[in-house]
C-alpha cells in the first residue's frame, strides 16, 4: 500500500477528532488529531474530489514533517465524507 494510503488509513482508524477549514489559497484542509497529540493534515483543492487529496503535514509535540503524498480514490472518499461532517471555518 502506498505511503499516502497507509498514513490515511492509520489516521482514520485511530484519530480522536477532526477539523476542517479553507486555507487562504482556496484549499480544503482536514486535520485529524491522533491519540499521541499529533495532528495529520490532508489537503485538496476546494473544488477537487476524492482523487485530489494529499497527505500534507504531520505535527507533533516533538516536531513534525511535511509530506506531498497522494491518496487513492477510496481513502479520498473517506476523507471527503469526514470533511463534509465537519464545520468549515
Phi and psi in radians as a Rosetta constraint file:
Dihedral C 1 N 2 CA 2 C 2 CIRCULARHARMONIC -1.058 0.35
Dihedral N 2 CA 2 C 2 N 3 CIRCULARHARMONIC 2.688 0.35
Dihedral C 2 N 3 CA 3 C 3 CIRCULARHARMONIC -0.979 0.35
Dihedral N 3 CA 3 C 3 N 4 CIRCULARHARMONIC -0.761 0.35
Dihedral C 3 N 4 CA 4 C 4 CIRCULARHARMONIC -1.009 0.35
Dihedral N 4 CA 4 C 4 N 5 CIRCULARHARMONIC -0.732 0.35
Dihedral C 4 N 5 CA 5 C 5 CIRCULARHARMONIC -1.234 0.35
Dihedral N 5 CA 5 C 5 N 6 CIRCULARHARMONIC -0.651 0.35
Dihedral C 5 N 6 CA 6 C 6 CIRCULARHARMONIC -1.096 0.35
Dihedral N 6 CA 6 C 6 N 7 CIRCULARHARMONIC -0.822 0.35
Dihedral C 6 N 7 CA 7 C 7 CIRCULARHARMONIC -1.094 0.35
Dihedral N 7 CA 7 C 7 N 8 CIRCULARHARMONIC -0.724 0.35
Dihedral C 7 N 8 CA 8 C 8 CIRCULARHARMONIC -1.136 0.35
Dihedral N 8 CA 8 C 8 N 9 CIRCULARHARMONIC -0.825 0.35
Dihedral C 8 N 9 CA 9 C 9 CIRCULARHARMONIC -1.045 0.35
Dihedral N 9 CA 9 C 9 N 10 CIRCULARHARMONIC -0.776 0.35
Dihedral C 9 N 10 CA 10 C 10 CIRCULARHARMONIC -1.072 0.35
Dihedral N 10 CA 10 C 10 N 11 CIRCULARHARMONIC -0.772 0.35
Dihedral C 10 N 11 CA 11 C 11 CIRCULARHARMONIC -1.127 0.35
Dihedral N 11 CA 11 C 11 N 12 CIRCULARHARMONIC -0.716 0.35
Dihedral C 11 N 12 CA 12 C 12 CIRCULARHARMONIC -1.161 0.35
Dihedral N 12 CA 12 C 12 N 13 CIRCULARHARMONIC -0.597 0.35
Dihedral C 12 N 13 CA 13 C 13 CIRCULARHARMONIC -1.382 0.35
Dihedral N 13 CA 13 C 13 N 14 CIRCULARHARMONIC -0.597 0.35
Dihedral C 13 N 14 CA 14 C 14 CIRCULARHARMONIC -1.949 0.35
Dihedral N 14 CA 14 C 14 N 15 CIRCULARHARMONIC -0.170 0.35
Dihedral C 14 N 15 CA 15 C 15 CIRCULARHARMONIC -1.026 0.35
Dihedral N 15 CA 15 C 15 N 16 CIRCULARHARMONIC 2.507 0.35
Dihedral C 15 N 16 CA 16 C 16 CIRCULARHARMONIC -1.658 0.35
Dihedral N 16 CA 16 C 16 N 17 CIRCULARHARMONIC -0.569 0.35
Dihedral C 16 N 17 CA 17 C 17 CIRCULARHARMONIC -2.880 0.35
Dihedral N 17 CA 17 C 17 N 18 CIRCULARHARMONIC 2.943 0.35
Dihedral C 17 N 18 CA 18 C 18 CIRCULARHARMONIC -2.468 0.35
Dihedral N 18 CA 18 C 18 N 19 CIRCULARHARMONIC 2.736 0.35
Dihedral C 18 N 19 CA 19 C 19 CIRCULARHARMONIC -2.426 0.35
Dihedral N 19 CA 19 C 19 N 20 CIRCULARHARMONIC 2.747 0.35
Dihedral C 19 N 20 CA 20 C 20 CIRCULARHARMONIC -2.415 0.35
Dihedral N 20 CA 20 C 20 N 21 CIRCULARHARMONIC 2.492 0.35
Dihedral C 20 N 21 CA 21 C 21 CIRCULARHARMONIC -2.667 0.35
Dihedral N 21 CA 21 C 21 N 22 CIRCULARHARMONIC 2.894 0.35
Dihedral C 21 N 22 CA 22 C 22 CIRCULARHARMONIC -1.816 0.35
Dihedral N 22 CA 22 C 22 N 23 CIRCULARHARMONIC 2.248 0.35
Dihedral C 22 N 23 CA 23 C 23 CIRCULARHARMONIC -1.419 0.35
Dihedral N 23 CA 23 C 23 N 24 CIRCULARHARMONIC 3.001 0.35
Dihedral C 23 N 24 CA 24 C 24 CIRCULARHARMONIC -1.105 0.35
Dihedral N 24 CA 24 C 24 N 25 CIRCULARHARMONIC -0.384 0.35
Dihedral C 24 N 25 CA 25 C 25 CIRCULARHARMONIC -1.814 0.35
Dihedral N 25 CA 25 C 25 N 26 CIRCULARHARMONIC 0.556 0.35
Dihedral C 25 N 26 CA 26 C 26 CIRCULARHARMONIC 0.985 0.35
Dihedral N 26 CA 26 C 26 N 27 CIRCULARHARMONIC 0.785 0.35
Dihedral C 26 N 27 CA 27 C 27 CIRCULARHARMONIC -1.996 0.35
Dihedral N 27 CA 27 C 27 N 28 CIRCULARHARMONIC 2.502 0.35
Dihedral C 27 N 28 CA 28 C 28 CIRCULARHARMONIC -1.520 0.35
Dihedral N 28 CA 28 C 28 N 29 CIRCULARHARMONIC 2.177 0.35
Dihedral C 28 N 29 CA 29 C 29 CIRCULARHARMONIC -2.074 0.35
Dihedral N 29 CA 29 C 29 N 30 CIRCULARHARMONIC 2.188 0.35
Dihedral C 29 N 30 CA 30 C 30 CIRCULARHARMONIC -1.953 0.35
Dihedral N 30 CA 30 C 30 N 31 CIRCULARHARMONIC 2.204 0.35
Dihedral C 30 N 31 CA 31 C 31 CIRCULARHARMONIC -1.958 0.35
Dihedral N 31 CA 31 C 31 N 32 CIRCULARHARMONIC 2.125 0.35
Dihedral C 31 N 32 CA 32 C 32 CIRCULARHARMONIC -1.893 0.35
Dihedral N 32 CA 32 C 32 N 33 CIRCULARHARMONIC 2.113 0.35
Dihedral C 32 N 33 CA 33 C 33 CIRCULARHARMONIC -1.488 0.35
Dihedral N 33 CA 33 C 33 N 34 CIRCULARHARMONIC 2.341 0.35
Dihedral C 33 N 34 CA 34 C 34 CIRCULARHARMONIC -1.832 0.35
Dihedral N 34 CA 34 C 34 N 35 CIRCULARHARMONIC 2.772 0.35
Dihedral C 34 N 35 CA 35 C 35 CIRCULARHARMONIC -1.055 0.35
Dihedral N 35 CA 35 C 35 N 36 CIRCULARHARMONIC -0.432 0.35
Dihedral C 35 N 36 CA 36 C 36 CIRCULARHARMONIC -1.574 0.35
Dihedral N 36 CA 36 C 36 N 37 CIRCULARHARMONIC 0.369 0.35
Dihedral C 36 N 37 CA 37 C 37 CIRCULARHARMONIC 1.247 0.35
Dihedral N 37 CA 37 C 37 N 38 CIRCULARHARMONIC 0.198 0.35
Dihedral C 37 N 38 CA 38 C 38 CIRCULARHARMONIC -1.487 0.35
Dihedral N 38 CA 38 C 38 N 39 CIRCULARHARMONIC 2.833 0.35
Dihedral C 38 N 39 CA 39 C 39 CIRCULARHARMONIC -2.348 0.35
Dihedral N 39 CA 39 C 39 N 40 CIRCULARHARMONIC 2.216 0.35
Dihedral C 39 N 40 CA 40 C 40 CIRCULARHARMONIC -1.861 0.35
Dihedral N 40 CA 40 C 40 N 41 CIRCULARHARMONIC 2.180 0.35
Dihedral C 40 N 41 CA 41 C 41 CIRCULARHARMONIC -1.790 0.35
Dihedral N 41 CA 41 C 41 N 42 CIRCULARHARMONIC 2.392 0.35
Dihedral C 41 N 42 CA 42 C 42 CIRCULARHARMONIC -2.134 0.35
Dihedral N 42 CA 42 C 42 N 43 CIRCULARHARMONIC 2.537 0.35
Dihedral C 42 N 43 CA 43 C 43 CIRCULARHARMONIC -2.426 0.35
Dihedral N 43 CA 43 C 43 N 44 CIRCULARHARMONIC 2.641 0.35
Dihedral C 43 N 44 CA 44 C 44 CIRCULARHARMONIC -2.690 0.35
Dihedral N 44 CA 44 C 44 N 45 CIRCULARHARMONIC 2.803 0.35
Dihedral C 44 N 45 CA 45 C 45 CIRCULARHARMONIC -1.014 0.35
Dihedral N 45 CA 45 C 45 N 46 CIRCULARHARMONIC 2.536 0.35
Dihedral C 45 N 46 CA 46 C 46 CIRCULARHARMONIC -0.938 0.35
Dihedral N 46 CA 46 C 46 N 47 CIRCULARHARMONIC -0.685 0.35
Dihedral C 46 N 47 CA 47 C 47 CIRCULARHARMONIC -1.615 0.35
Dihedral N 47 CA 47 C 47 N 48 CIRCULARHARMONIC 0.154 0.35
Dihedral C 47 N 48 CA 48 C 48 CIRCULARHARMONIC -1.391 0.35
Dihedral N 48 CA 48 C 48 N 49 CIRCULARHARMONIC -3.006 0.35
Dihedral C 48 N 49 CA 49 C 49 CIRCULARHARMONIC -2.430 0.35
Dihedral N 49 CA 49 C 49 N 50 CIRCULARHARMONIC -2.895 0.35
Dihedral C 49 N 50 CA 50 C 50 CIRCULARHARMONIC -0.970 0.35
Dihedral N 50 CA 50 C 50 N 51 CIRCULARHARMONIC -0.557 0.35
Dihedral C 50 N 51 CA 51 C 51 CIRCULARHARMONIC -1.378 0.35
Dihedral N 51 CA 51 C 51 N 52 CIRCULARHARMONIC -0.116 0.35
Dihedral C 51 N 52 CA 52 C 52 CIRCULARHARMONIC -1.717 0.35
Dihedral N 52 CA 52 C 52 N 53 CIRCULARHARMONIC -0.090 0.35
Dihedral C 52 N 53 CA 53 C 53 CIRCULARHARMONIC -1.201 0.35
Dihedral N 53 CA 53 C 53 N 54 CIRCULARHARMONIC 2.559 0.35
Dihedral C 53 N 54 CA 54 C 54 CIRCULARHARMONIC -2.450 0.35
Dihedral N 54 CA 54 C 54 N 55 CIRCULARHARMONIC 2.553 0.35
Dihedral C 54 N 55 CA 55 C 55 CIRCULARHARMONIC -1.295 0.35
Dihedral N 55 CA 55 C 55 N 56 CIRCULARHARMONIC 2.223 0.35
Dihedral C 55 N 56 CA 56 C 56 CIRCULARHARMONIC -1.918 0.35
Dihedral N 56 CA 56 C 56 N 57 CIRCULARHARMONIC -0.731 0.35
Dihedral C 56 N 57 CA 57 C 57 CIRCULARHARMONIC -2.809 0.35
Dihedral N 57 CA 57 C 57 N 58 CIRCULARHARMONIC 2.514 0.35
Dihedral C 57 N 58 CA 58 C 58 CIRCULARHARMONIC -2.100 0.35
Dihedral N 58 CA 58 C 58 N 59 CIRCULARHARMONIC 2.194 0.35
Dihedral C 58 N 59 CA 59 C 59 CIRCULARHARMONIC -2.075 0.35
Dihedral N 59 CA 59 C 59 N 60 CIRCULARHARMONIC 2.424 0.35
Dihedral C 59 N 60 CA 60 C 60 CIRCULARHARMONIC -2.537 0.35
Dihedral N 60 CA 60 C 60 N 61 CIRCULARHARMONIC 2.871 0.35
Dihedral C 60 N 61 CA 61 C 61 CIRCULARHARMONIC -0.983 0.35
Dihedral N 61 CA 61 C 61 N 62 CIRCULARHARMONIC -0.510 0.35
Dihedral C 61 N 62 CA 62 C 62 CIRCULARHARMONIC -1.616 0.35
Dihedral N 62 CA 62 C 62 N 63 CIRCULARHARMONIC 0.014 0.35
Dihedral C 62 N 63 CA 63 C 63 CIRCULARHARMONIC 2.599 0.35
Dihedral N 63 CA 63 C 63 N 64 CIRCULARHARMONIC -2.543 0.35
Dihedral C 63 N 64 CA 64 C 64 CIRCULARHARMONIC 3.026 0.35
Dihedral N 64 CA 64 C 64 N 65 CIRCULARHARMONIC -3.125 0.35
Dihedral C 64 N 65 CA 65 C 65 CIRCULARHARMONIC -2.756 0.35
Dihedral N 65 CA 65 C 65 N 66 CIRCULARHARMONIC 2.698 0.35
Dihedral C 65 N 66 CA 66 C 66 CIRCULARHARMONIC -1.687 0.35
Dihedral N 66 CA 66 C 66 N 67 CIRCULARHARMONIC 2.532 0.35
Dihedral C 66 N 67 CA 67 C 67 CIRCULARHARMONIC -2.238 0.35
Dihedral N 67 CA 67 C 67 N 68 CIRCULARHARMONIC 2.856 0.35
Dihedral C 67 N 68 CA 68 C 68 CIRCULARHARMONIC -2.588 0.35
Dihedral N 68 CA 68 C 68 N 69 CIRCULARHARMONIC 1.084 0.35
Dihedral C 68 N 69 CA 69 C 69 CIRCULARHARMONIC -1.844 0.35
Dihedral N 69 CA 69 C 69 N 70 CIRCULARHARMONIC 2.231 0.35
Dihedral C 69 N 70 CA 70 C 70 CIRCULARHARMONIC -1.217 0.35
Dihedral N 70 CA 70 C 70 N 71 CIRCULARHARMONIC 2.765 0.35
Dihedral C 70 N 71 CA 71 C 71 CIRCULARHARMONIC -2.165 0.35
Dihedral N 71 CA 71 C 71 N 72 CIRCULARHARMONIC 2.425 0.35
Dihedral C 71 N 72 CA 72 C 72 CIRCULARHARMONIC -1.172 0.35
Dihedral N 72 CA 72 C 72 N 73 CIRCULARHARMONIC 2.828 0.35
Dihedral C 72 N 73 CA 73 C 73 CIRCULARHARMONIC -0.978 0.35
Dihedral N 73 CA 73 C 73 N 74 CIRCULARHARMONIC -0.772 0.35
Dihedral C 73 N 74 CA 74 C 74 CIRCULARHARMONIC -1.094 0.35
Dihedral N 74 CA 74 C 74 N 75 CIRCULARHARMONIC -0.788 0.35
Dihedral C 74 N 75 CA 75 C 75 CIRCULARHARMONIC -1.199 0.35
Dihedral N 75 CA 75 C 75 N 76 CIRCULARHARMONIC -0.589 0.35
Dihedral C 75 N 76 CA 76 C 76 CIRCULARHARMONIC -1.100 0.35
Dihedral N 76 CA 76 C 76 N 77 CIRCULARHARMONIC -0.652 0.35
Dihedral C 76 N 77 CA 77 C 77 CIRCULARHARMONIC -1.083 0.35
Dihedral N 77 CA 77 C 77 N 78 CIRCULARHARMONIC -0.730 0.35
Dihedral C 77 N 78 CA 78 C 78 CIRCULARHARMONIC -1.088 0.35
Dihedral N 78 CA 78 C 78 N 79 CIRCULARHARMONIC -0.718 0.35
Dihedral C 78 N 79 CA 79 C 79 CIRCULARHARMONIC -1.158 0.35
Dihedral N 79 CA 79 C 79 N 80 CIRCULARHARMONIC -0.675 0.35
Dihedral C 79 N 80 CA 80 C 80 CIRCULARHARMONIC -1.048 0.35
Dihedral N 80 CA 80 C 80 N 81 CIRCULARHARMONIC -0.768 0.35
Dihedral C 80 N 81 CA 81 C 81 CIRCULARHARMONIC -1.112 0.35
Dihedral N 81 CA 81 C 81 N 82 CIRCULARHARMONIC -0.751 0.35
Dihedral C 81 N 82 CA 82 C 82 CIRCULARHARMONIC -1.145 0.35
Dihedral N 82 CA 82 C 82 N 83 CIRCULARHARMONIC -0.762 0.35
Dihedral C 82 N 83 CA 83 C 83 CIRCULARHARMONIC -1.096 0.35
Dihedral N 83 CA 83 C 83 N 84 CIRCULARHARMONIC -0.647 0.35
Dihedral C 83 N 84 CA 84 C 84 CIRCULARHARMONIC -1.151 0.35
Dihedral N 84 CA 84 C 84 N 85 CIRCULARHARMONIC -0.441 0.35
Dihedral C 84 N 85 CA 85 C 85 CIRCULARHARMONIC -1.535 0.35
Dihedral N 85 CA 85 C 85 N 86 CIRCULARHARMONIC -0.124 0.35
Dihedral C 85 N 86 CA 86 C 86 CIRCULARHARMONIC -1.814 0.35
Dihedral N 86 CA 86 C 86 N 87 CIRCULARHARMONIC 2.574 0.35
Dihedral C 86 N 87 CA 87 C 87 CIRCULARHARMONIC -1.223 0.35
Dihedral N 87 CA 87 C 87 N 88 CIRCULARHARMONIC 2.319 0.35
Dihedral C 87 N 88 CA 88 C 88 CIRCULARHARMONIC -1.646 0.35
Dihedral N 88 CA 88 C 88 N 89 CIRCULARHARMONIC 2.147 0.35
